[in-house]
Structure formats: structure tokens, C-alpha cells
Amino acid sequence: MTWSLALNDFKSKYASSQLGVMWAFVKPIVQASVYIFVFSIIARAAPVGNIYPYAFWLLPGIIVWFFFSEGVMSGANALLEYSYLVKKVRFDIEILPTVKVLSAAIVHCFFVLFVLLLYVLWGLPLCWTMVQIPYYMFCTLCITVALAKINCSLVPFFRDFTQLLEILLMVLMWACPVMWDVSMLPEQFLILFKLNPLYYLIDGYRQAFMNGQWFFQTPFMTVYFWMIVIVLLVASDKLFKRLEVHFADII
């Protein structure tokens, strides 16, 4: 039922427009193209490792960010968008944030394949580390679901929270190593950036695409990330269940 609702959500989101679901892909492509133009052409960012042009270093990281930000924002409004289901006594509304995140994951899967195709067309080497991409996709899915569930629990009580969330995501995008390489930072600051669980995801995707490390070669970061995810999942579940009895009255 969750997957069926996610597919329906993906289709219905753009049902009223002439291009339909194509808009789900056009906007991220245009946005990524603008970033690539600014940093590659205007700022003239140097190739990474003398092999990968800046654009192909940027793409694995930015598709993670698109998925994460879209999942967090759409998941925050899940209860409001499906208010008619919230008021149904027998419907398990706890799956609604997951529905929105899975809807965003459909676009993400397309972009993962799209980036792989670009690597092939550009003549860049395909490597064995790419087989761990599904692992990092699952990691991104888990942390996004946890945060979406927390956000959607709070939004019915604080409607302005979505506006605050947009600002936080805008700041977080530049605080994460999406557009720039953290290796330019001094070592003491690098440690602070690695505490951000999104660093693990963005760097992991790049390692997978660009023949870098396997996830089990960084055991400390892997354990740290999953500890954060487990804490967020438990906290989101408890928060949702505690506030669930009030949702139907407020919405």
C-alpha cells in the first residue's frame, strides 16, 4: 500500500500540468546545469584528481541533495496534503511521510541512472565501487524518512515551520560539501564537517562513482552514521505516536 500510494503521489503531483511528470526531472536538471555553468565555466573549477571534470564530481553529490531536500520538504507536509486520510480512524497515517519520500526516490533513481549514462558517454571509467550505490541510496532513504517523520509531526502545530525548514535547507546545502571540496579546509574544521551525517552520504556517492573507497573501509564513519540514523528513527517514531492523537483535531 505504501508503494502504491507513493506511485500515485508521484503521478498526481504534476497531473494538472501539460508536461506532467516531466517537470519532476526538468527542474533538477536545469538547477544542476546552472551550478555546473557557474562553477565550471565562470569560476573555472579545476578537475578532480586530473581525471574527473568538476561537473562529474558535482553530479553525484547534488543528486543526493536533491533527493534529501525534496524528501524532507514534501514529507513535512504529508499530513496536511493527506488530511482526508488523517481523519480516517482505520488508516495508518504513520506511512504518509514514507510515501512522500518514496515518491521523491523515484526521481532520484532516474538521476542515478542518468549520471551513470553521462559517465559512459563521456568516456569516464566505470568501476566496481559503483555496486555500493544502492547501499548509499538506502542510507539516504532511511535518514530522510526519519527527518520527514519528525517534521510532519511538528508542522500541524506550527504551520510556519515549513518556511523555517526551507531556510535551514538553504543554509545546510552550502554547509555540506555539495558544491565545494572539504579537502581545502584545515584539518580541525574538516572533523567538524564530518560530524554532519550528510557528509557520509555525499562523500559516499562520490567515492562510489569515482572509484574511491568502499563503505567498509571507513568503519568509524559508517558506525557513526547508523547510530545517528537509529536515534532519529526511534525519536521520530516516539514523537509521531505521542502527537498522533491530536492530528485529526488540528488538521
C-alpha positions, 0 to 999 in steps of 0.5 A: 500500500505504501508503494502504491500510494507513493506511485500515485503521489508521484503521478498526481503531483504534476497531473494538472500540468501539460508536461506532467511528470516531466517537470519532476526531472526538468527542474533538477536538471536545469538547477544542476546545469546552472551550478555546473555553468557557474562553477565550471565555466565562470569560476573555472573549477579545476578537475578532480584528481586530473581525471574527473571534470568538476561537473562529474564530481558535482553530479553525484553529490547534488543528486543526493541533495536533491533527493534529501531536500525534496524528501524532507520538504514534501514529507513535512507536509504529508499530513496536511496534503493527506488530511482526508486520510488523517481523519480516517480512524482505520488508516495508518497515517504513520506511512504518509511521510514514507510515501512522500519520500518514496515518491521523491526516490523515484526521481532520484533513481532516474538521476542515478541512472542518468549520471551513470549514462553521462559517465559512459558517454563521456568516456569516464571509467566505470568501476566496481565501487559503483555496486555500493550505490544502492547501499548509499541510496538506502542510507539516504532513504532511511535518514530522510524518512526519519527527518520527514517523520519528525517534521510532519509531526511538528508542522500541524502545530506550527504551520510556519515551520515549513518556511523555517525548514526551507531556510535551514535547507538553504543554509545546510546545502552550502554547509555540506560539501555539495558544491565545494571540496572539504579537502581545502579546509584545515584539518580541525574544521574538516572533523567538524564537517564530518560530524554532519551525517550528510557528509557520509552520504555525499562523500559516499556517492562520490567515492562510489562513482569515482572509484574511491573507497568502499563503505567498509573501509571507513568503519568509524564513519559508517558506525557513526552514521547508523547510530545517528540514523537509529536515534532519529528513527526511534525519536521520530517514531516516539514523537509521531505516536505521542502527537498522533492523537491530536492530528485529526483535531488540528488538521 
